[in-house]
Structure formats: C-alpha cells, structure tokens
Amino acid sequence: MSDTVEVGIYGKLPSHGDFLQRRVPPEFLTPWDDWLQAGIAASRSALADQWADTYLTSPVWRFALSASACGRVAVAGLMAPSVDRVGRFFPLTLMWRLPPQLPPIVYASITGMALAPAEQLLIDGLTAEALDFEHFDEEVSLLGPSVEALLRSAAEPLEGDDLDQASHGRDVAWHVPTGSSGSVMSAFGAMLSRALDVEYKPLTIWWTDGSAAIEPCCLLIRGMPSADSFVSLLDGSWNSGLWRSVRTVSAAASTSLTTTVVRAAPAEPPALPAGLRASGLTDSGGRPANQDAFLERTSIGLWAVADGLGGLSAGEVASQMACDVLASLMPSATLDATIEDVRRSLDEVNATLYRASQRPLDPVQSCSTVVALAIREGRAAILWAGDSRAYRLRYQTLERLTADHIEELTPDTPAEKSNGEGAPGAAAPGTAVTRAVGGTDSLELDLRVEAVEPGDRFLLCSDGLTRALDDRILSQLLAAERDPELCARRLVFAANQAHTDDNVTAVVIDS
C-alpha cells in the first residue's frame, strides 16, 4: 500500500443544516447515499411512530465492503445515527478505501480496538453543542495515518497457483506461512475470503459493540443489506425472517443462503427475588450543574452511581458514559458473569476517556468515580473506584461496604491530582480521588461479594450525600422509611437541608 489513506466524511451533524462531504469518492458516494435513503424510508414505514427514538438510539456500525458492493472499490468505515440542525435525520459516515489485496475478513479480524479513536471522534462530533466543522474535519483527516498503520499491520497477501482451489471445496491439505502464531487468522483470511466471495459475492461485513437494544454482533451478507432489512440495524430485529442465526444454520444449509447474523445470545437469567425493589434520585445540590449519574435496572439486578470529577472539563460526560454502558448490558445467567460484564464495560469506557485525554488536539479531561451493585443467586457484588459508596442496613445496623480511594493532599502533591476543592465531584477538601474511570490507562476496580438476606437494604450514593450526612443520620433515614422511593427522596432532601456543597445522588435497593 503506497498511497496515503484518506478518511472521508459524509452525512449530517447536529451543528449544521445541510449535508457535509469531504474526501468521499463519487463512485462510493452515489450508491451509498441511495442505499441509506432507501433504508431510511423502509425503516420509517416499518417502525412508524417508534422510528425516531429507535433510530437515534441505534449503535455505531463498522463495515467492510468488497469491491462492487457499493461502488467499484473496496471500502471500510463507520456509520452512526445523526440529525442536522433543523431536525432532519441522516447518518454520519466516516470511510476509507481498502487496499485491493486486503480481504474484508482479514481487515475485520485485525481491527480490534484500533478503530476506537475514530468511533470516539464520530461520537464527539455528534454530541458537541457548538462544533467547529473545519476543526472537526482536520481531526478526521488526522485519522489517516493510524488507519494506514492498521492496514499495514495485516499479513502479506497470499499468492500461488493453487490458491483458487480454496473456493472449490477440494480435498486439499494446505501449508501457509504465518510469520508468527498470532497471525493465523490473517494468514488464512485470504483463503476464507475467496471461499466466501463465491457464496456471498460481493461480500460485506458489518459489526457493532451494540446498544441498549442490540447486543454486540456481526453480520455477513451478500451485497448491501436490503432496504427491508435496514430496520434490523436500528432495532436488532434479527428474528424477522430476513436474517439467519449462526446457531440455527446446520452443516447442510442451502448454498442459496444470502444473509447471516453471527450473534451471541445471552442465557436466560434466573428469576430475581420477588421482593426486590429499588429507586434512585439525583439532584444538583449546591451546584449549578449536576455531574452525577445513576443507573437503576431492577429487572436484571444491577444498579450504579457515578460522580464526575470536579475541576475537569467534562465530568458529566464520564459519569453518564459509565452508567450508559452498564445500561446496555444484556442479562447474565450468573453473578460471576455479571461481574465480568461490568468490569469489561467499564474498562471500555476507561479506555475511551483516557484516549480522549491524550489527544494532541483539544484533549478532554473527563473522569468519574463509580460504584455498582449486582444481585443474583442470593449474593451481592459491589464494584467501585473512587469515593462513591455502598452501604448495607441489616437488622437496624448500617455497614459501609466500600473503602474510599482517596489520598490526603500535601504541598508536594502534583497539581493534576487535585480535583479542585469545592468543585462538583471533587473529593472532600484536602483530599484527591486516586481511582476513577478515565483517570489512567488501566482501570482498577475493587470487588466485594456478600450474602443477601431478606430485609437487607442497600444504599449507593455519591460523596455529596456522605459529606453532608454522617453515618448516624444515614442509618436513621434508611431505617425510618420503608418505601425505597420515599427513602431516596428523604436522603437527598436531608443533604440539601444540610447545605451540601456538591451534587447529591442516592439509590436505595431492598431485598
């Protein structure tokens, strides 16, 4: 690959009122636009009044398209739902050409987290209140070298007189040089792509990390998704008859199969205790802006509180991202699986936030504490980083289940470790939070697992509550009100009455 990779932009942005286009070749743009227009029209018809909400909450899709699937050249990129300044809906696309010798299967197998910066930049553009498009476009163009490095990381293309036999189903034993044991998929990718190109010509691959409605999955398709199947990219309706699941395709499946979705369906979780109830409330308290966020998913036994660190430029973004990623989790069959899902999801948010803080242009410092509670199988798991807390009231006795990750500030403490005394989300005056989502390149979560007894009451809260109310007052308030919703309200009200200088969040969970 000798040409410099150019990353193109096409679509709508909330900050602008018309289509935006940079560095997109016409031979791709025309069929891509036609496909999007047809898919949007068909999905509007299928979803009716539910279309706008479904569209706006659909996930970012990554794609790799063989030559002739959408124009004469092979293309890869990302597509996200967007809307322009006057409310007209149309996705925003980032795209780049794939080298002719790089099969889509190989490209998809090597991307890993390499596309996360491009995806985050896409999301930044969609969520910015006042976007300087020229600056945004410059950042998009600067993705070119990293994409080029990704493409160069692929194994050298295979060649040989017998390679075409890979697509003919012959009884052949193959020897393929790999260079290292870690590049087996790349080495066989060319052969696999040749075989799939016969079955699915032209081959297109789509994959996503998912959303609240769509689990992480990938799609293998002949050509572009049809207009009628476009709705599935928005709402995950894989059972519509237009898609086949890898779990239901037998070895004798017909060679006329045109679409396949590869998806990992979660096991059906065991029923949660019938008496499980919860309610949460957040308030800006003594601050003009609220950087707290909370999650309440009683149906799957998962709750969380996140507190954006004060003194940073976007603490509310970090806290909301932490809760949003947990909100998108599918139910897990066991508590151990839920713990791993929470760790993995928060690790992903941490990586995204930390990368944003290391950008050479306009770095964004955004961190958040987090405390999460999962209940299943008669056990409770608490995971946390920072000074947001978990408590348990059992038999009128209050126990703190977490230990704050803070340190005392001294004259020698580096300035960047101080979160700004009195700022929203800051630790108590004279201290600094030592662990947070987005704070370093690696997130360290503490874990505590406890047995759950009938009548246990759990409290998750931000430090705006615990800085205003001591444990004695917390115990009295938690014991005084049986209804979790009223209890959460009384806790927040009491903190405000005590003139808290911070945001206040309380989530009360009864077993």
C-alpha positions in Angstrom: 0.0 0.0 0.0 1.8 3.1 -1.2 -0.9 5.8 -1.2 -1.7 7.8 2.0 -5.1 6.7 3.4 -7.7 9.5 3.3 -10.6 9.4 5.7 -13.8 10.8 4.2 -16.9 12.3 5.9 -20.4 12.2 4.6 -23.8 12.9 6.2 -25.4 15.2 8.8 -24.2 16.9 12.0 -26.4 18.5 14.7 -24.3 21.7 14.4 -25.0 22.2 10.7 -28.1 22.4 8.5 -27.1 20.6 5.3 -25.2 17.6 4.1 -21.4 17.6 4.8 -19.0 15.9 2.5 -15.2 15.7 2.4 -12.8 13.3 0.6 -15.6 10.8 -0.4 -15.1 9.4 -3.9 -18.2 9.8 -6.1 -18.2 6.1 -7.2 -18.9 5.3 -3.5 -21.0 8.3 -2.5 -23.8 7.8 -5.1 -24.7 4.1 -4.3 -24.1 4.7 -0.5 -26.5 7.6 -0.5 -29.1 5.7 -2.5 -28.8 2.7 -0.1 -29.2 5.0 3.0 -32.2 6.8 1.5 -33.9 3.5 0.7 -33.1 2.0 4.1 -34.4 5.1 6.0 -37.6 5.2 4.0 -38.3 1.4 4.6 -37.4 1.6 8.3 -39.7 4.6 8.8 -42.5 2.7 7.3 -41.8 -0.4 9.4 -41.4 1.4 12.7 -43.9 4.2 12.3 -44.1 6.3 15.4 -41.3 4.4 17.0 -38.8 5.2 14.2 -37.2 8.4 15.6 -36.4 7.0 19.0 -35.2 3.7 17.6 -33.0 5.5 15.0 -31.4 7.9 17.5 -30.5 5.1 20.0 -29.2 2.7 17.3 -25.5 1.8 17.6 -22.4 2.7 15.6 -21.8 0.2 12.9 -18.4 -0.7 11.5 -18.3 -2.1 8.0 -16.0 -3.6 5.3 -17.3 -3.8 1.8 -15.8 -5.8 -1.1 -15.3 -4.1 -4.4 -18.5 -3.8 -6.4 -20.7 -4.0 -3.2 -21.1 -0.2 -3.1 -19.1 1.2 -6.0 -16.1 -0.3 -7.8 -13.6 -0.1 -4.9 -13.4 -1.9 -1.6 -14.3 0.4 1.3 -14.4 0.3 5.1 -15.6 2.7 7.8 -18.1 3.6 10.5 -21.7 4.7 10.4 -23.6 6.4 13.2 -27.2 7.8 13.6 -27.3 11.6 13.3 -29.6 14.6 12.7 -28.9 18.1 11.3 -29.6 21.4 13.0 -33.2 21.6 11.8 -34.1 18.1 12.8 -33.6 16.1 9.5 -32.4 12.6 10.2 -29.5 11.1 8.3 -26.5 9.0 9.4 -22.9 10.3 9.6 -20.3 8.2 7.9 -16.5 8.0 8.1 -15.0 6.0 5.3 -11.7 5.0 3.7 -10.6 2.7 0.8 -9.3 -0.8 1.5 -6.3 -2.0 -0.5 -7.4 -4.4 -3.2 -5.2 -7.1 -1.7 -6.7 -6.9 1.8 -9.8 -9.1 2.1 -12.6 -7.8 4.3 -12.4 -10.9 6.5 -8.7 -10.1 7.3 -9.5 -6.4 7.8 -12.3 -7.2 10.2 -10.1 -9.6 12.2 -7.3 -7.1 12.8 -9.3 -4.0 13.8 -9.8 -4.9 17.5 -9.7 -1.6 19.5 -7.8 0.2 16.7 -11.0 1.9 15.4 -12.0 3.2 18.9 -10.4 6.7 18.3 -12.3 7.0 15.1 -15.5 5.9 16.8 -15.0 8.3 19.7 -14.3 11.2 17.3 -17.5 10.4 15.5 -19.4 10.4 18.7 -17.7 13.7 19.8 -18.9 15.3 16.6 -22.5 14.1 17.2 -22.6 15.3 20.8 -20.8 18.7 20.6 -23.1 21.6 21.2 -21.1 24.1 19.1 -18.9 22.2 16.6 -16.2 23.9 14.5 -16.6 21.7 11.5 -13.3 22.8 10.0 -11.5 21.7 13.1 -13.6 18.5 13.3 -12.6 17.8 9.7 -9.0 18.3 10.5 -9.2 15.8 13.3 -10.9 13.3 10.9 -8.2 13.8 8.3 -5.6 13.1 11.0 -7.0 9.6 11.5 -5.4 8.7 8.1 -2.0 7.7 9.4 -3.5 5.5 12.2 -5.8 3.8 9.7 -2.9 3.3 7.3 -0.9 1.7 10.1 -3.8 -0.6 10.8 -4.0 -1.7 7.2 -0.2 -2.2 7.1 -0.4 -4.5 10.1 -2.3 -7.1 8.0 -0.3 -10.1 6.9 1.2 -10.1 3.5 -1.3 -11.3 0.8 -1.1 -14.9 -0.2 -0.3 -15.9 -3.7 0.2 -19.2 -5.5 -1.1 -21.2 -8.5 -3.3 -23.4 -6.2 -4.9 -20.6 -4.2 -8.1 -20.6 -6.2 -8.7 -24.2 -5.1 -9.6 -22.7 -1.7 -13.0 -21.8 -3.0 -13.8 -25.1 -4.8 -14.2 -27.4 -1.8 -11.5 -29.7 -2.9 -9.8 -32.2 -0.5 -6.5 -30.2 -0.2 -4.0 -30.0 2.6 -2.6 -26.5 3.0 0.7 -25.1 4.2 0.6 -21.4 4.8 3.4 -19.2 6.2 2.3 -17.0 9.1 5.4 -15.3 10.4 4.1 -15.8 14.0 1.5 -17.9 15.8 -0.6 -14.7 16.4 -1.3 -14.2 12.7 -3.1 -17.4 11.8 -6.4 -15.7 11.1 -4.8 -13.1 8.9 -2.9 -15.8 7.0 -6.0 -17.9 6.2 -8.2 -14.8 5.8 -7.4 -14.6 2.1 -8.4 -18.2 1.6 -11.5 -17.8 3.7 -12.5 -14.7 1.8 -12.1 -16.4 -1.6 -14.4 -19.2 -0.4 -16.9 -16.7 1.0 -16.7 -14.5 -2.1 -18.1 -17.4 -4.2 -21.0 -17.8 -1.7 -21.6 -14.2 -0.9 -20.2 -12.2 -3.9 -19.8 -9.3 -3.2 -19.1 -9.9 0.4 -19.9 -7.3 3.0 -19.2 -7.5 6.8 -20.8 -5.3 9.5 -20.1 -5.4 13.2 -21.0 -3.4 16.3 -20.4 -3.1 20.0 -24.1 -2.8 20.4 -26.6 -0.6 22.1 -29.5 -0.9 24.6 -31.5 -2.8 22.0 -28.7 -4.6 20.1 -26.1 -6.9 21.6 -22.6 -6.9 20.1 -22.8 -8.9 16.9 -21.5 -9.1 13.3 -23.3 -9.6 10.0 -22.1 -11.5 6.9 -24.1 -10.5 3.8 -24.1 -10.8 0.0 -24.0 -7.2 -1.1 -25.6 -4.4 0.9 -28.4 -5.1 3.4 -31.7 -4.8 1.6 -34.0 -1.8 2.3 -36.4 -4.1 4.2 -33.6 -5.5 6.4 -32.1 -2.0 7.2 -34.5 -1.7 10.1 -32.6 -4.5 11.9 -29.5 -2.3 12.0 -31.6 0.1 14.1 -33.6 -2.2 16.4 -31.9 -5.6 16.3 -34.9 -7.5 14.9 -33.0 -10.5 13.8 -36.0 -12.8 14.1 -37.9 -11.0 11.3 -37.2 -13.8 8.8 -34.7 -11.7 6.8 -31.8 -13.0 8.9 -30.4 -16.3 9.8 -28.6 -17.0 13.1 -25.4 -19.0 13.2 -27.0 -21.0 16.0 -29.7 -22.3 13.6 -27.7 -22.9 10.4 -26.8 -26.6 10.1 -23.9 -28.0 8.0 -26.5 -28.9 5.4 -27.7 -25.4 5.0 -28.6 -24.4 1.4 -25.9 -22.7 -0.7 -28.6 -20.1 -1.6 -28.4 -18.6 1.9 -27.9 -14.8 1.4 -27.7 -13.3 4.9 -26.2 -14.5 8.1 -26.0 -12.8 11.5 -23.4 -14.0 14.0 -24.7 -13.2 17.5 -24.1 -14.4 21.0 -27.5 -14.7 22.7 -27.2 -14.5 26.5 -28.5 -17.3 28.6 -31.9 -16.7 30.2 -31.1 -15.3 33.7 -32.6 -17.0 36.7 -35.6 -15.2 38.2 -34.7 -12.4 40.7 -36.1 -12.3 44.2 -39.8 -11.4 44.0 -39.4 -8.7 46.7 -36.5 -6.8 45.1 -37.4 -3.1 44.9 -35.3 0.0 44.2 -35.5 3.7 43.5 -32.9 6.4 42.8 -32.7 10.2 42.8 -30.1 12.7 41.8 -30.0 16.5 42.5 -27.6 19.2 41.6 -27.5 20.2 45.3 -25.4 23.3 45.9 -24.1 23.4 42.3 -25.5 24.9 39.1 -24.7 21.8 37.1 -25.1 18.1 38.0 -22.2 15.8 37.2 -23.7 12.8 38.9 -25.5 10.0 37.1 -27.1 6.8 38.3 -28.4 3.5 36.9 -31.5 1.6 38.1 -32.0 -1.8 36.4 -34.0 -3.7 39.0 -35.3 -6.1 36.3 -31.8 -7.6 35.9 -30.5 -6.8 39.4 -28.0 -4.1 38.5 -27.6 -0.5 39.9 -24.8 2.1 39.8 -23.9 5.6 40.8 -21.2 7.6 39.0 -19.8 11.0 40.1 -17.9 13.1 37.5 -14.8 14.6 39.0 -14.8 18.3 39.6 -12.2 20.6 38.2 -12.2 18.6 34.9 -13.7 19.8 31.6 -16.4 17.1 31.2 -17.0 15.2 34.4 -20.7 14.8 33.5 -19.7 13.1 30.2 -17.7 10.5 32.1 -20.4 9.7 34.7 -23.1 9.4 32.1 -20.9 7.2 29.9 -20.2 4.9 32.8 -24.0 4.5 33.5 -24.9 4.2 29.8 -22.5 1.4 29.2 -23.9 -0.6 32.1 -27.5 0.2 30.9 -26.6 -1.5 27.6 -25.6 -4.8 29.3 -27.6 -7.9 28.5 -28.8 -10.0 31.4 -26.3 -12.6 32.6 -27.0 -16.1 33.9 -24.7 -15.9 37.0 -23.4 -13.3 39.3 -19.8 -14.1 38.2 -20.8 -13.4 34.6 -22.3 -10.1 35.6 -19.2 -9.1 37.5 -17.1 -9.8 34.4 -19.6 -7.9 32.2 -19.4 -4.8 34.5 -15.6 -4.9 34.5 -15.3 -5.3 30.7 -17.8 -2.5 30.1 -16.2 0.0 32.4 -12.7 -0.9 31.0 -14.0 0.1 27.6 -15.3 3.4 28.9 -12.0 4.0 30.7 -10.0 3.4 27.5 -12.2 5.8 25.6 -12.0 8.5 28.2 -8.2 8.1 28.6 -7.6 8.2 24.9 -9.6 11.5 24.7 -7.4 12.9 27.4 -4.2 12.1 25.4 -5.3 13.6 22.1 -2.7 16.0 20.7 -5.5 18.4 19.6 -8.0 19.6 22.2 -7.6 16.8 24.8 -10.6 16.3 27.0 -10.0 15.5 30.7 -13.1 13.5 31.8 -13.1 11.1 34.8 -15.7 9.7 37.1 -16.0 7.6 40.2 -18.3 4.6 40.1 -19.9 2.2 42.4 -22.0 -0.7 41.0 -24.2 -3.3 42.8 -25.3 -6.6 41.2 -27.6 -9.0 43.0 -28.2 -12.6 41.8 -28.3 -16.1 43.3 -28.6 -14.8 46.8 -25.4 -12.8 46.6 -24.5 -9.2 46.1 -21.4 -8.0 44.3 -20.1 -4.4 44.8 -17.5 -3.0 42.4 -16.1 0.5 42.8 -13.4 3.0 42.0 -13.2 6.4 43.8 -15.2 7.7 46.8 -18.8 6.9 45.7 -20.0 4.5 48.4 -22.2 1.4 49.0 -23.9 0.8 52.4 -26.0 -2.1 53.8 -28.6 -1.7 56.5 -29.2 -5.1 58.2 -31.2 -5.5 61.4 -31.0 -1.7 62.0 -27.2 -1.8 61.8 -25.5 0.2 59.0 -22.3 -1.1 57.4 -20.2 0.6 54.8 -19.3 -1.9 52.1 -16.7 0.2 50.3 -13.5 2.0 51.1 -12.8 5.4 49.6 -10.0 5.6 47.1 -8.6 9.0 48.2 -5.4 10.5 49.5 -4.5 13.4 51.6 -3.2 16.4 49.7 0.2 17.8 50.6 2.3 20.7 49.3 4.2 18.1 47.2 1.0 16.6 45.6 1.1 17.2 41.8 -1.5 19.8 40.7 -3.2 17.3 38.3 -4.1 15.0 41.2 -6.1 17.7 42.9 -9.7 17.7 41.8 -10.5 21.3 42.8 -11.7 21.8 46.3 -15.4 22.5 46.4 -15.8 21.7 42.7 -18.6 19.2 41.6 -17.4 15.7 42.2 -14.2 16.7 44.0 -13.2 14.6 46.9 -13.5 16.2 50.4 -11.4 19.3 50.9 -7.8 18.5 51.3 -8.1 15.1 49.5 -7.9 13.8 46.0 -9.5 10.7 44.3 -6.9 8.2 43.4 -9.0 5.9 41.2 -11.6 6.8 38.6 -12.9 5.7 35.3 -10.8 7.5 32.7 -8.1 8.6 35.1 -5.3 6.3 33.9 -4.7 3.9 31.0 -5.8 1.0 33.2 -8.9 0.9 35.5 -8.6 -0.8 38.8 -12.0 -1.8 40.4 -12.3 -3.2 43.9 -14.7 -6.1 44.4 -16.7 -7.2 47.4 -19.2 -10.1 47.4 -21.7 -10.5 50.3 -24.6 -12.8 51.0 -28.0 -11.3 50.7 -30.6 -11.8 53.4 -34.3 -10.9 53.2 -34.8 -7.4 54.5 -31.4 -6.2 53.6 -31.4 -2.5 52.4 -28.5 -1.3 50.2 -27.6 2.3 49.5 -25.4 3.6 46.6 -24.5 7.2 46.8 -22.2 10.0 45.7 -20.0 11.8 48.1 -22.3 14.8 48.0 -24.6 12.8 50.3 -21.9 11.4 52.7 -20.1 14.8 53.0 -23.4 16.3 54.2 -24.8 13.4 56.4 -22.8 11.3 58.8 -23.4 7.5 59.1 -25.6 8.0 62.2 -28.0 10.2 60.2 -27.9 7.9 57.2 -28.8 4.9 59.4 -31.8 6.8 60.9 -33.1 7.9 57.5 -32.6 4.4 55.9 -34.5 2.8 58.8 -37.3 5.3 59.0 -38.9 4.9 55.6 -39.9 1.6 54.2 -40.6 2.7 50.6 -37.3 2.9 48.7 -38.6 5.8 46.5 -39.6 7.9 49.5 -36.4 6.9 51.3 -34.2 8.2 48.4 -36.1 11.4 48.4 -35.7 11.9 52.1 -31.9 11.3 51.8 -31.4 13.8 49.1 -33.7 16.4 50.8 -31.8 16.0 54.1 -28.4 16.5 52.3 -29.8 19.7 50.7 -31.1 20.9 54.1 -27.6 20.3 55.5 -26.4 22.7 52.8 -24.3 20.3 50.8 -21.8 22.0 48.5 -22.0 19.2 45.9 -24.3 17.2 43.7 -26.3 14.5 45.6 -27.3 11.1 44.4 -28.9 8.2 46.3 -30.1 4.8 45.0 -31.9 2.6 47.6 -32.3 -1.1 47.0 -34.4 -3.5 49.1 -34.1 -7.3 49.0 
